[in-house]
Amino acid sequence: MCDAPGTGVTCSSLAREETAQEGSRGAWAVCLDPEYSLTHRIRSKHCRIYSFGLGVDDRSLERSLARSGCEVHCFDPSLKQPHLQQDEMWLHRLSVDWRDPNPAVVAQHQHASTKKLATILNDFGHRQVDVLKADMESAEWKILENLVLEGVLHSVGQMLLEVHLHWAGFEVGGDDPSVVRYWFSLLKELERANFRLFHVHSDPTKPHLFLHKNILNASSAYTLSWVNTQWKP
């Protein structure tokens, strides 16, 4: 996975999440190099962060960005309240998906727990996000496909994504070569949209599996960080 397609860039100023383990480096990181917009947006207090996850315990990167003056929105469908302000961040009982929910289901449950990113941006009145961080537990490939198909990538400055390789992912079919080609095609679409990989982190605690096969020196989960090199907020 470290050989993901596309041209990578070197980031000399990484801001990482804090970790409880001394000497350990966090998986999640943003790039603060001056040639990209985020560091300037932080300085001018105009940055906006979207963070998606389920029952997330560690939001140290989000808290750090909030303390720096960013507007931080954390989306977690397991929350008991629809909206909550905590630690200088907004928490929302909502998550991102590759499709909007069936209106009949929404009516039955009184609220939608998942929406497409384009719908969330529209509902919140936001045109852009400086950082999109997502750990979607194997839904990431279909969500990424939706961002490509709906032309939402141009609205994102940096994207931090945990990808899972132990199986194909939700609603991804075909034999192993077809699945790998599908993954590869989405990564190439990121490159076409001017996203460049600047940070890769493998999780050594995850099983050494690739599409259900044991691979000794591989991890089934990687955190990948891209910067949109042409992003002009």
C-alpha positions as CSV (number, residue, x, y, z in Angstrom):
1,M,0.0,0.0,0.0
2,C,3.0,2.3,0.5
3,D,3.3,2.1,-3.3
4,A,0.0,3.7,-3.8
5,P,-0.2,5.2,-7.3
6,G,0.4,8.9,-7.7
7,T,3.2,11.3,-7.1
8,G,3.9,11.9,-3.4
9,V,5.2,15.2,-1.9
10,T,7.4,15.7,1.1
11,C,5.9,17.5,4.0
12,S,8.5,19.0,6.3
13,S,6.0,20.4,8.8
14,L,3.6,17.6,10.0
15,A,1.1,18.2,12.8
16,R,0.1,14.9,14.2
17,E,-2.3,13.6,16.7
18,E,-1.0,13.1,20.3
19,T,-0.6,9.5,21.5
20,A,-0.7,8.1,25.0
21,Q,2.3,5.9,24.3
22,E,5.5,7.7,24.8
23,G,7.6,7.9,21.7
24,S,4.8,6.7,19.5
25,R,3.8,8.7,16.4
26,G,0.1,9.2,15.7
27,A,-1.5,7.9,12.5
28,W,-3.3,11.1,11.7
29,A,-1.4,14.1,10.4
30,V,-2.0,17.3,8.5
31,C,0.6,19.2,6.4
32,L,1.5,22.8,7.6
33,D,4.1,23.5,4.9
34,P,3.7,27.2,3.8
35,E,3.2,26.3,0.1
36,Y,-0.2,24.8,1.0
37,S,-3.1,26.9,2.3
38,L,-3.8,25.2,5.7
39,T,-1.2,27.0,7.8
40,H,-2.3,30.3,6.4
41,R,-5.9,29.5,7.0
42,I,-5.1,28.6,10.6
43,R,-3.3,31.8,11.1
44,S,-6.2,33.8,9.8
45,K,-8.8,31.7,11.8
46,H,-10.6,30.7,8.7
47,C,-10.0,27.0,8.6
48,R,-12.8,24.4,8.8
49,I,-12.3,20.7,9.7
50,Y,-14.7,17.8,9.1
51,S,-14.0,14.6,11.1
52,F,-16.0,11.4,10.6
53,G,-15.9,8.3,12.8
54,L,-17.9,6.0,15.0
55,G,-17.5,6.2,18.7
56,V,-14.1,8.0,18.4
57,D,-12.2,8.2,21.7
58,D,-9.2,10.1,20.5
59,R,-9.8,13.5,18.9
60,S,-6.5,15.0,19.9
61,L,-5.7,16.3,16.4
62,E,-9.2,17.8,16.1
63,R,-8.8,19.5,19.6
64,S,-5.4,20.8,18.6
65,L,-6.8,22.4,15.4
66,A,-9.8,23.8,17.4
67,R,-7.4,25.4,19.9
68,S,-5.6,26.9,16.9
69,G,-8.8,28.7,15.9
70,C,-10.2,26.2,13.4
71,E,-14.0,25.6,13.1
72,V,-14.1,21.8,13.8
73,H,-17.1,19.6,13.1
74,C,-17.0,16.0,14.4
75,F,-19.6,13.6,13.0
76,D,-20.5,10.5,14.9
77,P,-23.9,8.7,14.5
78,S,-23.6,7.1,17.9
79,L,-24.1,10.4,19.7
80,K,-27.2,10.7,21.9
81,Q,-27.8,14.4,21.0
82,P,-28.2,15.7,17.5
83,H,-25.7,18.6,18.1
84,L,-23.4,19.3,20.9
85,Q,-20.5,21.8,21.5
86,Q,-17.6,20.3,23.5
87,D,-13.9,21.1,23.8
88,E,-14.3,24.0,21.3
89,M,-15.7,21.6,18.7
90,W,-19.1,20.9,17.3
91,L,-20.3,17.3,17.5
92,H,-23.1,16.1,15.2
93,R,-25.1,12.9,15.3
94,L,-24.5,12.2,11.6
95,S,-22.0,10.4,9.4
96,V,-21.0,10.4,5.7
97,D,-22.1,7.7,3.2
98,W,-22.0,7.2,-0.5
99,R,-25.7,7.7,-0.8
100,D,-28.4,9.7,0.8
101,P,-30.9,7.8,3.0
102,N,-34.4,6.6,1.8
103,P,-36.9,9.4,2.8
104,A,-39.2,6.7,4.3
105,V,-36.5,5.5,6.6
106,V,-35.7,9.1,7.7
107,A,-39.4,9.7,8.5
108,Q,-39.6,6.5,10.5
109,H,-36.5,7.4,12.6
110,Q,-37.1,11.2,12.8
111,H,-33.6,12.0,11.6
112,A,-31.0,10.8,9.0
113,S,-27.9,9.2,10.5
114,T,-25.9,9.3,7.2
115,K,-25.7,11.6,4.2
116,K,-23.5,12.1,1.3
117,L,-20.7,14.7,1.8
118,A,-22.2,17.0,-0.8
119,T,-25.5,17.0,1.1
120,I,-23.8,17.6,4.4
121,L,-21.9,20.6,3.0
122,N,-25.1,22.0,1.5
123,D,-27.1,21.5,4.7
124,F,-24.4,23.2,6.8
125,G,-24.0,26.0,4.3
126,H,-20.4,25.2,3.7
127,R,-18.7,25.3,0.3
128,Q,-15.3,23.9,1.4
129,V,-13.4,22.1,4.1
130,D,-9.7,22.6,4.7
131,V,-9.3,19.1,6.2
132,L,-11.5,16.0,5.7
133,K,-10.6,13.2,8.2
134,A,-12.5,9.9,8.0
135,D,-12.3,6.4,9.5
136,M,-15.3,4.7,7.9
137,E,-14.6,1.1,8.8
138,S,-14.5,-0.3,5.2
139,A,-17.1,2.1,3.7
140,E,-14.3,4.5,2.6
141,W,-13.9,3.1,-0.9
142,K,-17.6,3.7,-1.9
143,I,-17.5,7.1,-0.2
144,L,-14.4,8.0,-2.1
145,E,-16.1,6.9,-5.3
146,N,-19.0,9.2,-4.5
147,L,-16.7,12.1,-4.0
148,V,-15.1,11.5,-7.4
149,L,-18.4,11.0,-9.2
150,E,-20.1,14.0,-7.7
151,G,-17.1,16.3,-8.2
152,V,-16.7,17.1,-4.5
153,L,-13.0,16.6,-4.3
154,H,-12.4,20.2,-5.4
155,S,-14.1,21.3,-2.1
156,V,-11.4,19.6,0.1
157,G,-7.9,20.9,0.9
158,Q,-6.4,17.9,2.7
159,M,-7.9,14.4,3.0
160,L,-6.9,12.0,5.8
161,L,-8.4,8.5,5.2
162,E,-8.0,5.2,6.9
163,V,-8.3,2.4,4.3
164,H,-9.0,-1.2,5.1
165,L,-7.6,-3.9,2.9
166,H,-8.6,-7.2,4.6
167,W,-11.7,-7.4,2.4
168,A,-13.1,-5.5,-0.6
169,G,-15.3,-3.2,1.4
170,F,-19.1,-2.5,1.5
171,E,-20.8,-3.1,-1.8
172,V,-17.5,-3.7,-3.7
173,G,-17.8,-6.9,-5.7
174,G,-15.7,-9.0,-8.1
175,D,-12.6,-11.2,-7.9
176,D,-9.4,-10.0,-6.2
177,P,-7.8,-8.5,-9.3
178,S,-11.1,-6.6,-10.0
179,V,-11.1,-5.2,-6.5
180,V,-7.5,-4.1,-6.6
181,R,-8.1,-2.4,-10.0
182,Y,-11.1,-0.6,-8.5
183,W,-9.1,0.6,-5.5
184,F,-6.2,1.7,-7.9
185,S,-8.6,3.6,-10.1
186,L,-9.9,5.6,-7.2
187,L,-6.4,6.5,-6.1
188,K,-5.6,7.6,-9.6
189,E,-8.7,9.8,-9.6
190,L,-7.3,11.5,-6.5
191,E,-4.1,12.1,-8.4
192,R,-6.1,13.6,-11.4
193,A,-7.8,15.9,-8.9
194,N,-4.3,17.2,-7.9
195,F,-4.2,15.3,-4.6
196,R,-0.7,14.2,-3.6
197,L,0.2,11.7,-0.8
198,F,2.3,13.2,1.9
199,H,2.0,10.8,4.8
200,V,1.4,7.0,5.2
201,H,0.9,5.1,8.5
202,S,0.4,1.4,8.8
203,D,-1.3,0.0,11.9
204,P,0.9,-2.8,13.3
205,T,-1.9,-3.9,15.6
206,K,-4.2,-4.9,12.8
207,P,-4.2,-8.4,11.2
208,H,-1.7,-9.0,8.4
209,L,-4.4,-9.6,5.8
210,F,-4.8,-8.5,2.3
211,L,-8.2,-9.5,0.8
212,H,-8.4,-12.4,3.3
213,K,-4.9,-13.6,2.6
214,N,-2.1,-13.6,5.2
215,I,0.7,-11.2,4.1
216,L,3.6,-11.3,6.6
217,N,4.9,-7.7,6.2
218,A,1.6,-5.9,5.5
219,S,-1.1,-4.4,7.6
220,S,-4.8,-4.6,6.8
221,A,-5.2,-0.9,7.7
222,Y,-3.4,2.2,6.5
223,T,-3.9,5.9,7.2
224,L,-3.2,7.9,4.1
225,S,-3.0,11.7,4.0
226,W,-3.2,13.8,0.8
227,V,-2.9,17.5,0.1
228,N,-4.7,19.1,-2.8
229,T,-1.8,21.0,-4.3
230,Q,-4.0,23.3,-6.4
231,W,-6.6,24.1,-3.7
232,K,-7.5,27.8,-3.6
233,P,-10.0,28.4,-0.8
